[in-house]
Amino acid sequence: MFGNLQSLKGKTVYHLSHNDLDGYSPQVISKLSTLKIAKHIHCGYDRFEEELDEVMSSFEEVMSSFEEDKNVPKYVTSAILITDIAPTSEEIVERLNNLFTAGLTIVLLDHHDTAKWISEKYPEWAFITSKINDRLTSATELYYLYLKEKDCFLTHVYESYAVNTFVEQVRSYDTWDWYRTGNDLAKELNSVLYILTPSQFIEMQLAKFVKIFTNVRLPDLFSLNETEQLLVNVENKREEKYIESRSKKMVKHEWYVDGKRYDVGVVFADQYHSTLGNTLNTLNPELNFVAILDMNSGKGSLRTIHEDVHVGNIAKSIAGGGGHPKAAGFEFDSEKMTFLTENALGLLPQSSHA
């Protein structure tokens, strides 16, 4: 499946990824592999291209030295790996391709259709698909399958049912299959990530696998440990109350995107975006989609239950975001929104007109 892509074996890898469950989980998979990861960088869409530019610039300097000094070895032992997020700038994509052409290993694995143009143009280093065998996939699953195909796991990891199950829980949550199938473990795993810090989440998952691999008496199964389950039980009660309170505050608006009118439910919330969005859509099926705005972080989430609405394209159009047909996100300037709110309240000085 990944025959066009180069292997990361023997490379010093700089890994950039998204900052959600499907963005952090590839780091877990990396730590179970034989790869050498020099640096993990997790970020949202607002900072991704800035972070990528910094990494690319350092390699561009190295590549330019190859051109200037003919005695410098041309073999490059480093690589850039990108998972669950992709650049929207054509200039940055061209720079990535120039680095690839110059000898740097580039691997981009993503499952957002809005970025598919990259793999269509550069299949030698980008693999982007939203489905595998007519089933929605995730970046974590793509990365896991890629490492399997490239023989980057030791046998006990390659054959582990627990690792495979972990990957499936991430895929199930990120594609929202968990809701359709009643797979609560996937939702609970995501809750654990946001209760803990990302580093704590990663270390806790790794500890489970180490325990399984070093104790032959333990079944090769993935589940939440006692600490995680206790945290999730408390969190579920908090989530239920929060969603109930936010649901009462939703306001219906008309949005116009690319010349098309949409009936949208708008609500301000800083937690539980996926569950809140699905609940509001289910309770209000006449809406085209629900927009959840987080004023604290400057992030927006779009959710829909309709087959004829692609919120990934809508998020891309309104703010350069992206995502899937039924779940997407974007980022906005929360400071600017604060000033607009103050102005609406009449708290800012009025400009004078001569």
RAMO-V621551 format. One record per residue. N is the residue number from 1. RES is the residue in three letters. SS is DSSP state (H for helix, E for strand, C for the rest). D_LAST is the distance of its C-alpha to the last C-alpha in Angstrom with 1 decimal. Layout:
n: {N:N}
res: {RES:RES}
ss: {SS:SS}
d_last: {D_LAST:D_LAST}
This chain:
n: {1:2:3:4:5:6:7:8:9:10:11:12:13:14:15:16:17:18:19:20:21:22:23:24:25:26:27:28:29:30:31:32:33:34:35:36:37:38:39:40:41:42:43:44:45:46:47:48:49:50:51:52:53:54:55:56:57:58:59:60:61:62:63:64:65:66:67:68:69:70:71:72:73:74:75:76:77:78:79:80:81:82:83:84:85:86:87:88:89:90:91:92:93:94:95:96:97:98:99:100:101:102:103:104:105:106:107:108:109:110:111:112:113:114:115:116:117:118:119:120:121:122:123:124:125:126:127:128:129:130:131:132:133:134:135:136:137:138:139:140:141:142:143:144:145:146:147:148:149:150:151:152:153:154:155:156:157:158:159:160:161:162:163:164:165:166:167:168:169:170:171:172:173:174:175:176:177:178:179:180:181:182:183:184:185:186:187:188:189:190:191:192:193:194:195:196:197:198:199:200:201:202:203:204:205:206:207:208:209:210:211:212:213:214:215:216:217:218:219:220:221:222:223:224:225:226:227:228:229:230:231:232:233:234:235:236:237:238:239:240:241:242:243:244:245:246:247:248:249:250:251:252:253:254:255:256:257:258:259:260:261:262:263:264:265:266:267:268:269:270:271:272:273:274:275:276:277:278:279:280:281:282:283:284:285:286:287:288:289:290:291:292:293:294:295:296:297:298:299:300:301:302:303:304:305:306:307:308:309:310:311:312:313:314:315:316:317:318:319:320:321:322:323:324:325:326:327:328:329:330:331:332:333:334:335:336:337:338:339:340:341:342:343:344:345:346:347:348:349:350:351:352:353:354}
res: {MET:PHE:GLY:ASN:LEU:GLN:SER:LEU:LYS:GLY:LYS:THR:VAL:TYR:HIS:LEU:SER:HIS:ASN:ASP:LEU:ASP:GLY:TYR:SER:PRO:GLN:VAL:ILE:SER:LYS:LEU:SER:THR:LEU:LYS:ILE:ALA:LYS:HIS:ILE:HIS:CYS:GLY:TYR:ASP:ARG:PHE:GLU:GLU:GLU:LEU:ASP:GLU:VAL:MET:SER:SER:PHE:GLU:GLU:VAL:MET:SER:SER:PHE:GLU:GLU:ASP:LYS:ASN:VAL:PRO:LYS:TYR:VAL:THR:SER:ALA:ILE:LEU:ILE:THR:ASP:ILE:ALA:PRO:THR:SER:GLU:GLU:ILE:VAL:GLU:ARG:LEU:ASN:ASN:LEU:PHE:THR:ALA:GLY:LEU:THR:ILE:VAL:LEU:LEU:ASP:HIS:HIS:ASP:THR:ALA:LYS:TRP:ILE:SER:GLU:LYS:TYR:PRO:GLU:TRP:ALA:PHE:ILE:THR:SER:LYS:ILE:ASN:ASP:ARG:LEU:THR:SER:ALA:THR:GLU:LEU:TYR:TYR:LEU:TYR:LEU:LYS:GLU:LYS:ASP:CYS:PHE:LEU:THR:HIS:VAL:TYR:GLU:SER:TYR:ALA:VAL:ASN:THR:PHE:VAL:GLU:GLN:VAL:ARG:SER:TYR:ASP:THR:TRP:ASP:TRP:TYR:ARG:THR:GLY:ASN:ASP:LEU:ALA:LYS:GLU:LEU:ASN:SER:VAL:LEU:TYR:ILE:LEU:THR:PRO:SER:GLN:PHE:ILE:GLU:MET:GLN:LEU:ALA:LYS:PHE:VAL:LYS:ILE:PHE:THR:ASN:VAL:ARG:LEU:PRO:ASP:LEU:PHE:SER:LEU:ASN:GLU:THR:GLU:GLN:LEU:LEU:VAL:ASN:VAL:GLU:ASN:LYS:ARG:GLU:GLU:LYS:TYR:ILE:GLU:SER:ARG:SER:LYS:LYS:MET:VAL:LYS:HIS:GLU:TRP:TYR:VAL:ASP:GLY:LYS:ARG:TYR:ASP:VAL:GLY:VAL:VAL:PHE:ALA:ASP:GLN:TYR:HIS:SER:THR:LEU:GLY:ASN:THR:LEU:ASN:THR:LEU:ASN:PRO:GLU:LEU:ASN:PHE:VAL:ALA:ILE:LEU:ASP:MET:ASN:SER:GLY:LYS:GLY:SER:LEU:ARG:THR:ILE:HIS:GLU:ASP:VAL:HIS:VAL:GLY:ASN:ILE:ALA:LYS:SER:ILE:ALA:GLY:GLY:GLY:GLY:HIS:PRO:LYS:ALA:ALA:GLY:PHE:GLU:PHE:ASP:SER:GLU:LYS:MET:THR:PHE:LEU:THR:GLU:ASN:ALA:LEU:GLY:LEU:LEU:PRO:GLN:SER:SER:HIS:ALA}
ss: {C:C:C:C:C:C:C:C:C:C:C:E:E:E:E:E:E:C:C:C:H:H:H:H:H:H:H:H:H:H:H:C:C:C:C:E:E:E:E:E:E:E:C:C:H:H:H:H:H:H:H:H:H:H:H:H:H:H:H:H:H:H:H:H:H:H:H:H:C:C:C:C:C:C:C:C:C:E:E:E:E:E:E:C:C:C:C:C:C:H:H:H:H:H:H:H:H:H:H:H:H:C:C:C:E:E:E:E:E:E:C:C:H:H:H:H:H:H:H:H:H:C:C:C:C:E:E:E:C:C:E:E:C:C:E:E:C:C:H:H:H:H:H:H:H:H:H:H:H:C:C:C:C:C:H:H:H:H:C:C:H:H:H:H:H:H:H:H:H:H:H:H:H:H:C:C:H:H:H:H:H:C:C:H:H:H:H:H:H:H:H:H:H:H:H:C:C:H:H:H:H:H:H:H:H:H:H:H:H:H:H:H:H:H:C:C:C:C:C:C:C:C:C:C:C:H:H:H:H:H:H:H:H:H:H:H:H:H:H:H:H:H:H:H:H:H:H:C:C:C:E:E:E:E:E:E:E:C:C:E:E:E:E:E:E:E:E:E:C:C:C:C:H:H:H:H:H:H:H:H:H:H:H:C:C:C:C:C:E:E:E:E:E:E:C:C:C:C:E:E:E:E:E:C:C:C:C:C:C:C:H:H:H:H:H:H:H:H:H:C:C:E:E:C:C:C:E:E:E:E:E:C:C:H:H:H:H:H:H:H:H:H:H:H:C:C:C:C:C:C:C:C:C:C}
d_last: {67.2:65.6:67.9:65.0:63.6:64.9:66.5:64.9:68.4:68.9:65.2:62.9:60.2:56.5:55.6:52.1:51.7:49.5:49.1:50.8:54.5:55.0:53.3:55.3:58.6:59.2:59.4:62.3:64.0:63.5:65.2:68.2:68.5:70.0:66.7:65.3:61.7:60.0:56.7:55.1:51.3:49.9:46.2:43.8:42.0:39.0:41.2:44.0:43.0:41.9:45.4:47.1:45.4:46.7:50.2:50.1:48.9:51.9:54.2:52.5:53.3:56.9:57.2:55.9:58.6:61.1:60.0:60.0:63.3:66.1:68.3:66.0:67.5:65.7:66.6:63.7:64.8:61.4:59.5:56.2:56.6:53.8:54.4:52.4:49.2:48.2:45.5:43.1:42.1:44.3:43.9:45.4:48.2:49.0:49.3:51.6:53.7:53.8:55.1:57.7:58.8:59.2:61.6:59.6:60.6:57.7:58.2:55.5:56.6:54.2:54.5:51.0:51.1:47.5:48.8:51.9:50.7:51.5:55.1:55.4:54.3:56.1:59.0:60.7:58.6:56.6:58.2:55.9:57.2:56.4:60.0:63.6:66.3:63.9:63.0:59.5:59.7:57.7:57.0:59.5:62.2:61.4:61.7:64.9:66.5:65.4:67.0:70.1:70.4:70.0:72.6:70.4:72.1:75.4:77.8:77.4:73.6:74.0:76.3:74.7:74.0:71.8:69.4:69.4:68.6:65.7:64.2:64.7:63.0:59.9:60.0:60.5:57.6:55.1:56.0:56.1:59.8:60.7:59.2:61.1:64.4:64.1:64.3:63.1:64.1:61.3:58.7:60.3:60.3:56.5:56.3:58.3:55.9:53.0:55.0:56.2:54.4:54.8:57.3:59.3:59.3:60.6:63.2:64.4:65.0:66.7:69.0:70.2:71.2:72.9:74.9:75.9:76.9:78.9:80.8:83.0:83.6:80.0:79.1:76.8:74.1:70.4:69.2:67.1:68.9:69.3:66.3:64.0:65.5:65.0:61.3:60.8:62.4:60.0:57.0:58.0:57.8:54.4:53.2:54.5:52.7:49.4:49.4:50.3:47.3:44.8:46.2:45.2:41.5:41.1:38.5:38.8:36.0:35.7:34.9:34.5:35.9:36.7:36.2:38.7:38.2:39.8:40.6:40.0:40.9:38.4:39.5:38.5:41.6:42.6:46.4:49.0:46.7:49.6:51.6:48.6:47.4:50.9:51.3:48.1:49.0:52.5:51.3:48.7:50.3:47.9:45.1:44.9:44.2:43.0:40.2:40.6:37.7:38.5:35.4:37.5:38.5:35.8:38.5:38.9:42.2:43.0:46.3:48.0:51.5:51.1:52.8:50.3:47.3:46.8:44.5:45.1:43.4:40.5:40.0:40.0:37.4:34.9:35.0:37.8:40.4:43.8:47.0:49.6:49.5:49.7:48.1:45.2:42.5:39.3:37.0:33.3:30.9:31.5:29.0:26.1:27.5:27.5:23.8:23.2:25.6:23.9:20.5:22.5:23.9:20.6:21.7:18.9:15.7:12.8:9.9:6.6:3.8:0.0}
